[in-house]
Every structure is written in C-alpha cells, then in structure tokens.
Amino acid sequence: MTTLGEQDTSISLPGDAAYDAATQVFNLAAPARPAAAVTAHTIDQVRDAIRHAESEGLQVRVHATGHASAATRPMDGAVLIRTELGGAVEIDARSRVARVPAGTRWGAVAEAGAPYGLAAPHGSSPTVGVVGYLLRGGLSPYGRQVGLAVNSVRAIELVTADGELRRVDASSDPQLFWALRGGG
C-alpha cells in the first residue's frame, strides 16, 4: 500500500476493505473493478493518487457515489479515486453562488441553500454526487425553466493530469471550461 497525503489514506488493492469502500457504486449491476482504488479526502491525496497512477502506468478514473457506473469507461488498468473532499457547502446568497467540494451530494446543497430561499438545478435524488451530475449531463426537473444544470456552473477547481490544482472559468481558460461543461 502507498500512503497518500497526511491522513491515513492509501492506495488499496482488491480484497482490502478500503478498496471495497472506494469502489462502492449505486448501480450494483455495474460494479467498479479498477486495479487499485483510494478514497481521497484532500486535494493532496488526489494529487498523490494521480502521481501513483502515472508511476505505475495506470489510467485514472474518478467518482463520488457511483451513480453513473454503468455509463463510465472501463476501469481495468486504472486507479479509481473516490472523492470525499472535506468542507461544507458554502453559500454566497448575495451573488447566488454555491461552492461545493468534490464528493458532495445534492441533498447537502439543497439543505445549504434552503435558508436563503435558493435552489440549484439538481436531480430527483439527494444521494447523487454534485460534480458528476453537473459534468455528465444531469437533467433537472427544472430543466425546461433554467436549462441544463451544467449551464449554472461558473467555475471549476480541478486537479489536472499533471497534478496541478487549477481554477478555470470562462475568462481564465475558456477552452478547458467549455470542454469540462460538455463542450456546449
């Protein structure tokens, strides 16, 4: 096992309890079976997992809840990073913006926005991961009124394949922002 970051989180292999926890999916008909897996609680752990994958010649896959496990690319020969980044949903009611850590589920966003009378274009399940839903084409019940949920994304913070933490938006990197939002 490889220890990642400062917390006791490590790359796990099939048969390890931590592997089983990291590879859990909502859709039990489409289990995730990567070569290795980790549950990342910090940005540094995400970076370390990416570096580990690169050093071992493995691809990288990411999920939070595994709701879309049947629609993802195969995980053979990959390190799966399950995101459970620390921190709460932050609401700026004045600018009508929510800052949401990777791994957060829609129920937490709805609860954080409710005291301000705000709602996001979420789906019908409070257990779906926010980031996956937004960046993989989530269609909200409010879609006819407000458009696709991804249209409300103003900025994305991500760890790139080279391990760099970046914040992208329509001004700072319009091409990457466009691509992350589905190319549309």
C-alpha positions, 0 to 999 in steps of 0.5 A, a space after each residue: 500500500 502507498 500512503 497518500 497525503 497526511 491522513 491515513 489514506 492509501 492506495 488499496 488493492 482488491 480484497 482490502 476493505 478500503 478498496 471495497 469502500 472506494 469502489 462502492 457504486 449505486 448501480 450494483 449491476 455495474 460494479 467498479 473493478 479498477 486495479 487499485 482504488 483510494 478514497 481521497 479526502 484532500 486535494 493532496 491525496 488526489 494529487 498523490 493518487 494521480 502521481 501513483 497512477 502515472 508511476 505505475 502506468 495506470 489510467 485514472 478514473 474518478 467518482 463520488 457515489 457511483 451513480 453513473 457506473 454503468 455509463 463510465 469507461 472501463 476501469 481495468 488498468 486504472 486507479 479509481 479515486 473516490 472523492 470525499 473532499 472535506 468542507 461544507 457547502 458554502 453559500 454566497 446568497 448575495 451573488 447566488 453562488 454555491 461552492 461545493 467540494 468534490 464528493 458532495 451530494 445534492 441533498 447537502 446543497 439543497 439543505 445549504 441553500 434552503 435558508 436563503 430561499 435558493 435552489 440549484 438545478 439538481 436531480 430527483 435524488 439527494 444521494 447523487 454526487 454534485 460534480 458528476 451530475 453537473 459534468 455528465 449531463 444531469 437533467 433537472 426537473 427544472 430543466 425546461 425553466 433554467 436549462 441544463 444544470 451544467 449551464 449554472 456552473 461558473 467555475 471549476 477547481 480541478 486537479 489536472 493530469 499533471 497534478 496541478 490544482 487549477 481554477 478555470 472559468 470562462 475568462 481564465 481558460 475558456 477552452 478547458 471550461 467549455 470542454 469540462 461543461 460538455 463542450 456546449 
